Amino acid sequence: MDNKKCIVVFLTEDAAQTYNGKPLMLQDALFCPILNWCMRAWLQKGVRRFFVVCSSEDLEDAAACFPPEAVAVAGTEEDYRRDIGEFAHGCWIEEIHEAMLPVGSMMLTFHTVQEMVRLQQAVKERIAMYHQSTGVKVLDIANTYIDPRVSIAAGTVLLPGTILRGSTVIGANCEIGPNAMITDSEIGDGCVVNASQVNESVLGRDVHVGPFAHIRPHCQVGDGCKVGAYVEIKNAVFGPGTKMSHLTYVGDADVGGGVNFGCGTITSNYDGFRKARTVIGDGAFIGCNTNLVPPVTVGEGAYIAAGTTVTRDVEADALAISRVRQENRPGWARTRREMHKKK
């Protein structure tokens, strides 16, 4: 263990080799900053203290790479000369002046973005093979991309086109893909995410998502829910067993369990100036083509008739209906065609 070492990483040394204005060590490899890759590798070897020397413009990006368990600080060269003695706490100081990426047990240096891309391919395959060794089925390594920070439980299947990013946690016996992207999310056991995106959200057990669904940040989806085809949700909580099978948008909402959303339902959560929340109780039935205009509450067991625009609270077990009564005018269509001299 190397707990008596303080590693100092100089991001200023590769200033001539930048990409989009960032030093090489702040570039992403498989969606994870390379500096973070290195720090986590050093942490595994027992190093706990890190000082990152960079320009003032890169201080924030460098600090974002620090793992939670690291004792780390980012500063300019002036800060380094002034503070390193006190920060190192008597540890032996090792200075790193080249960009590097951990590949297996080795730290390999690189000097261009092109070299970095070649190293990324090697670590991409190693990550997939590691998950396979723990009981995850990766059907097509060449078309699967897994961030090194991702955790996947045994029994899960990753289909081609799967992209897992950030601090994502995938439970056991899930099926992810084809063509799914999950970012900084927690996916419970037994979930299916088919050709969809999940961002900064939590799915319970046995949730079925997709195809072509979009789960935007800050959603909590309860056990056994369905987020179906062309459904979008954001900043919303759903109780267990709630189903949105297709063509629905639910944003800024607190939804109970066992709620059924009909096709074409939307929450009109934004009035151009502020966002308001919709509250729906357990067991409510939301008919097709319903507009929910918040702030509004639909009580438990309430029934919203198809085509209704809800602008007032609906009490529990009530029927809400607001639509123009249908009127049929015999012969109107024929008369109109004759006016325009069409058959």
Secondary structure per residue as TSV (DSSP state, phi and psi in degrees):
chain	resnum	aa	ss	phi	psi
A	1	M	-	360.0	141.7
A	2	D	-	-110.6	45.7
A	3	N	T	-76.9	1.1
A	4	K	T	-102.8	14.4
A	5	K	E	-113.9	140.9
A	6	C	E	-116.1	120.6
A	7	I	E	-96.3	130.3
A	8	V	E	-112.1	120.1
A	9	V	E	-105.7	121.4
A	10	F	E	-96.0	111.1
A	11	L	S	-88.6	-6.4
A	12	T	S	-82.3	-17.6
A	13	E	T	-71.1	-27.5
A	14	D	T	-104.1	31.6
A	15	A	T	-59.3	-30.0
A	16	A	T	-74.7	-18.4
A	17	Q	S	-110.9	77.5
A	18	T	E	-117.2	164.3
A	19	Y	E	-139.3	123.6
A	20	N	T	54.0	35.5
A	21	G	T	80.4	2.6
A	22	K	E	-110.3	143.8
A	23	P	E	-60.8	158.6
A	24	L	G	-57.1	-39.9
A	25	M	G	-70.4	-11.3
A	26	L	G	-100.3	2.1
A	27	Q	S	-72.8	158.1
A	28	D	E	-91.1	137.2
A	29	A	E	-121.2	115.9
A	30	L	T	54.6	45.7
A	31	F	T	74.3	0.8
A	32	C	E	-116.0	128.8
A	33	P	E	-56.6	137.1
A	34	I	H	-60.7	-34.1
A	35	L	H	-59.1	-38.1
A	36	N	H	-66.9	-41.8
A	37	W	H	-51.8	-50.9
A	38	C	H	-64.6	-44.3
A	39	M	H	-62.0	-41.2
A	40	R	H	-67.0	-35.1
A	41	A	H	-65.6	-43.3
A	42	W	H	-66.4	-37.1
A	43	L	H	-59.1	-40.0
A	44	Q	H	-63.2	-24.8
A	45	K	T	-91.4	3.8
A	46	G	T	100.7	-5.5
A	47	V	-	-72.1	136.5
A	48	R	-	-122.8	-19.0
A	49	R	E	-113.7	131.9
A	50	F	E	-138.3	137.6
A	51	F	E	-123.7	121.8
A	52	V	E	-106.0	120.1
A	53	V	E	-98.1	121.1
A	54	C	-	-152.6	175.2
A	55	S	-	-73.5	162.0
A	56	S	G	-62.3	-28.7
A	57	E	G	-69.3	-22.9
A	58	D	G	-101.7	2.6
A	59	L	H	-58.9	-45.2
A	60	E	H	-66.6	-44.1
A	61	D	H	-64.4	-38.3
A	62	A	H	-65.8	-44.4
A	63	A	H	-62.7	-31.5
A	64	A	T	-67.6	-14.3
A	65	C	T	-85.9	-9.3
A	66	F	-	-71.3	123.9
A	67	P	-	-65.4	152.0
A	68	P	T	-57.4	-33.5
A	69	E	T	-85.6	-1.2
A	70	A	-	-87.8	147.8
A	71	V	E	-98.4	103.8
A	72	A	E	-142.6	152.9
A	73	V	E	-147.8	148.0
A	74	A	E	-113.9	137.7
A	75	G	E	-156.6	168.9
A	76	T	-	-77.9	173.4
A	77	E	H	-60.4	-35.2
A	78	E	H	-64.0	-42.8
A	79	D	H	-61.1	-41.0
A	80	Y	H	-61.3	-49.4
A	81	R	H	-61.9	-33.2
A	82	R	H	-81.1	-37.2
A	83	D	H	-109.4	-13.2
A	84	I	H	-63.0	-36.1
A	85	G	H	-60.0	-46.6
A	86	E	H	-70.2	-39.4
A	87	F	H	-67.3	-38.8
A	88	A	H	-67.7	-20.2
A	89	H	T	55.0	37.2
A	90	G	T	81.6	1.0
A	91	C	-	-72.2	154.2
A	92	W	E	-68.6	130.9
A	93	I	E	-96.6	123.4
A	94	E	E	-112.3	122.8
A	95	E	E	-96.0	134.1
A	96	I	E	-113.2	117.8
A	97	H	-	-112.8	-1.8
A	98	E	S	-120.3	149.2
A	99	A	-	-68.7	139.3
A	100	M	E	-149.1	158.4
A	101	L	E	-137.8	130.0
A	102	P	E	-72.0	127.1
A	103	V	E	-125.1	105.4
A	104	G	T	65.8	-128.5
A	105	S	T	-91.2	-0.7
A	106	M	E	-104.3	152.0
A	107	M	E	-108.0	108.0
A	108	L	E	-98.9	131.4
A	109	T	E	-84.8	155.1
A	110	F	-	-147.6	159.9
A	111	H	-	-129.0	-7.0
A	112	T	S	-139.2	163.0
A	113	V	H	-63.4	-35.7
A	114	Q	H	-62.8	-41.0
A	115	E	H	-65.0	-38.7
A	116	M	H	-61.6	-41.4
A	117	V	H	-62.6	-38.7
A	118	R	H	-65.6	-41.1
A	119	L	H	-65.7	-37.0
A	120	Q	H	-59.1	-38.4
A	121	Q	H	-62.5	-38.7
A	122	A	H	-66.7	-44.8
A	123	V	H	-72.7	-29.3
A	124	K	H	-57.3	-47.2
A	125	E	H	-68.5	-37.9
A	126	R	H	-62.9	-40.7
A	127	I	H	-63.8	-46.3
A	128	A	H	-61.5	-42.2
A	129	M	H	-66.9	-34.9
A	130	Y	H	-61.3	-46.8
A	131	H	H	-65.4	-35.1
A	132	Q	H	-61.4	-36.7
A	133	S	H	-69.9	-16.6
A	134	T	T	-100.9	8.9
A	135	G	T	102.3	9.3
A	136	V	-	-91.7	137.9
A	137	K	E	-98.5	110.4
A	138	V	E	-104.0	105.2
A	139	L	S	-70.2	-31.2
A	140	D	-	-144.8	93.8
A	141	I	G	-59.0	-36.9
A	142	A	G	-63.7	-25.6
A	143	N	G	-118.8	31.2
A	144	T	-	-130.2	133.2
A	145	Y	E	-126.5	117.7
A	146	I	E	-124.9	119.0
A	147	D	-	-61.3	141.2
A	148	P	T	-64.4	-16.4
A	149	R	T	-84.7	-5.3
A	150	V	-	-77.3	143.3
A	151	S	E	-118.4	133.1
A	152	I	E	-133.5	129.4
A	153	A	-	-83.5	160.9
A	154	A	T	-63.8	150.8
A	155	G	T	89.1	-9.0
A	156	T	-	-79.2	143.7
A	157	V	E	-112.0	128.4
A	158	L	E	-107.0	114.1
A	159	L	-	-86.6	163.5
A	160	P	T	-56.1	144.1
A	161	G	T	86.3	8.1
A	162	T	-	-78.7	134.3
A	163	I	E	-128.3	118.2
A	164	L	E	-116.1	122.3
A	165	R	E	-126.0	154.8
A	166	G	S	67.6	-154.0
A	167	S	S	-88.4	55.9
A	168	T	-	-82.6	141.7
A	169	V	E	-122.9	122.0
A	170	I	E	-110.1	129.0
A	171	G	-	-75.8	-171.3
A	172	A	T	-81.9	150.3
A	173	N	T	58.2	35.6
A	174	C	-	-92.2	164.6
A	175	E	E	-126.6	115.0
A	176	I	E	-114.9	124.6
A	177	G	-	102.4	-176.9
A	178	P	S	-70.6	156.9
A	179	N	S	56.6	54.6
A	180	A	-	-119.7	145.3
A	181	M	E	-127.8	127.4
A	182	I	E	-125.9	127.8
A	183	T	E	-128.2	125.3
A	184	D	S	47.2	48.3
A	185	S	-	-130.3	162.3
A	186	E	E	-115.5	120.5
A	187	I	E	-113.1	121.7
A	188	G	-	-74.9	171.7
A	189	D	T	-59.1	144.1
A	190	G	T	73.1	15.2
A	191	C	-	-82.7	155.0
A	192	V	E	-121.7	125.7
A	193	V	E	-123.9	102.7
A	194	N	-	-110.0	113.3
A	195	A	S	50.2	49.8
A	196	S	-	-144.2	173.2
A	197	Q	E	-122.9	138.9
A	198	V	E	-128.8	125.0
A	199	N	E	-128.6	122.6
A	200	E	S	48.8	48.8
A	201	S	-	-139.7	171.0
A	202	V	E	-124.0	125.9
A	203	L	E	-109.3	136.1
A	204	G	-	-74.8	-158.1
A	205	R	T	-81.4	146.4
A	206	D	T	57.1	38.0
A	207	V	-	-89.0	137.5
A	208	H	E	-112.1	122.1
A	209	V	E	-121.2	129.7
A	210	G	-	101.0	-175.6
A	211	P	S	-76.5	157.4
A	212	F	S	63.6	38.1
A	213	A	-	-97.1	157.7
A	214	H	E	-132.6	108.1
A	215	I	E	-100.0	108.8
A	216	R	-	-86.1	173.7
A	217	P	S	-59.3	153.5
A	218	H	S	69.3	40.6
A	219	C	-	-107.7	144.2
A	220	Q	E	-123.9	114.2
A	221	V	E	-110.5	121.3
A	222	G	-	-73.4	169.7
A	223	D	T	-55.5	138.5
A	224	G	T	72.1	11.8
A	225	C	-	-76.9	160.3
A	226	K	E	-125.2	126.6
A	227	V	E	-119.3	94.8
A	228	G	E	-88.6	-156.5
A	229	A	E	-64.8	128.8
A	230	Y	E	57.1	39.9
A	231	V	E	-104.1	137.0
A	232	E	E	-124.9	132.7
A	233	I	E	-132.9	152.2
A	234	K	E	-158.9	141.0
A	235	N	E	48.4	51.2
A	236	A	E	-140.2	153.7
A	237	V	E	-117.8	133.7
A	238	F	E	-126.6	129.3
A	239	G	-	-73.5	172.4
A	240	P	T	-63.3	142.8
A	241	G	T	77.5	6.9
A	242	T	-	-76.8	142.5
A	243	K	E	-129.1	129.7
A	244	M	E	-126.2	91.5
A	245	S	E	-75.1	-34.1
A	246	H	E	-167.5	148.4
A	247	L	E	50.7	56.9
A	248	T	E	-137.3	144.5
A	249	Y	E	-124.6	123.5
A	250	V	E	-129.1	112.4
A	251	G	E	-128.7	145.9
A	252	D	E	52.9	61.6
A	253	A	E	-141.6	152.2
A	254	D	E	-118.0	108.9
A	255	V	E	-116.6	134.5
A	256	G	-	-76.2	-168.0
A	257	G	T	-90.5	154.5
A	258	G	T	67.1	22.7
A	259	V	-	-86.4	140.1
A	260	N	E	-114.0	124.4
A	261	F	E	-103.7	124.6
A	262	G	-	-77.7	162.5
A	263	C	T	-57.9	137.4
A	264	G	T	84.2	10.7
A	265	T	-	-78.9	140.0
A	266	I	E	-139.0	150.3
A	267	T	E	-99.1	124.1
A	268	S	-	-88.3	71.5
A	269	N	-	-81.2	-9.4
A	270	Y	B	-125.6	125.0
A	271	D	-	-101.8	11.2
A	272	G	S	99.2	-15.2
A	273	F	S	-129.2	-36.6
A	274	R	-	-146.0	162.9
A	275	K	B	-111.3	140.9
A	276	A	-	-126.9	158.1
A	277	R	-	-102.2	148.1
A	278	T	E	-106.5	137.2
A	279	V	E	-119.3	127.2
A	280	I	E	-127.4	126.3
A	281	G	-	-79.3	169.5
A	282	D	T	-56.3	141.6
A	283	G	T	70.6	10.8
A	284	A	-	-71.4	153.3
A	285	F	E	-118.1	118.6
A	286	I	E	-106.9	108.1
A	287	G	-	-68.4	165.4
A	288	C	T	-58.5	147.0
A	289	N	T	58.8	40.7
A	290	T	-	-93.8	136.8
A	291	N	E	-108.7	120.6
A	292	L	E	-104.7	114.8
A	293	V	-	-105.2	100.8
A	294	P	S	-80.9	165.8
A	295	P	S	-72.9	125.9
A	296	V	E	-151.4	147.8
A	297	T	E	-123.7	130.7
A	298	V	E	-109.1	121.4
A	299	G	-	-73.0	170.2
A	300	E	T	-60.4	136.0
A	301	G	T	71.1	4.4
A	302	A	-	-69.2	158.4
A	303	Y	E	-126.3	120.4
A	304	I	E	-102.7	117.8
A	305	A	-	-67.5	148.5
A	306	A	T	-56.0	140.2
A	307	G	T	81.7	11.6
A	308	T	-	-90.1	141.6
A	309	T	E	-106.6	117.0
A	310	V	E	-97.4	114.7
A	311	T	-	-117.6	-10.4
A	312	R	S	-126.0	155.3
A	313	D	-	-57.2	145.6
A	314	V	B	-115.2	122.7
A	315	E	-	-72.2	163.2
A	316	A	T	-57.5	140.3
A	317	D	T	64.5	13.5
A	318	A	-	-93.0	160.1
A	319	L	E	-98.8	129.2
A	320	A	E	-111.5	128.0
A	321	I	-	-144.2	128.7
A	322	S	-	-147.1	94.6
A	323	R	-	-156.1	155.7
A	324	V	-	-68.2	134.9
A	325	R	-	-65.7	134.9
A	326	Q	-	-67.1	137.6
A	327	E	-	-130.6	126.9
A	328	N	-	-104.0	130.4
A	329	R	-	-114.6	103.1
A	330	P	T	-58.4	134.8
A	331	G	T	79.0	-3.8
A	332	W	H	-61.3	-42.8
A	333	A	H	-66.2	-40.0
A	334	R	H	-64.6	-44.2
A	335	T	H	-59.4	-41.0
A	336	R	H	-64.3	-40.9
A	337	R	H	-64.2	-40.9
A	338	E	H	-63.7	-36.2
A	339	M	H	-61.1	-37.9
A	340	H	T	-95.6	11.1
A	341	K	T	55.7	44.4
A	342	K	-	-118.7	146.5
A	343	K	-	-71.6	360.0
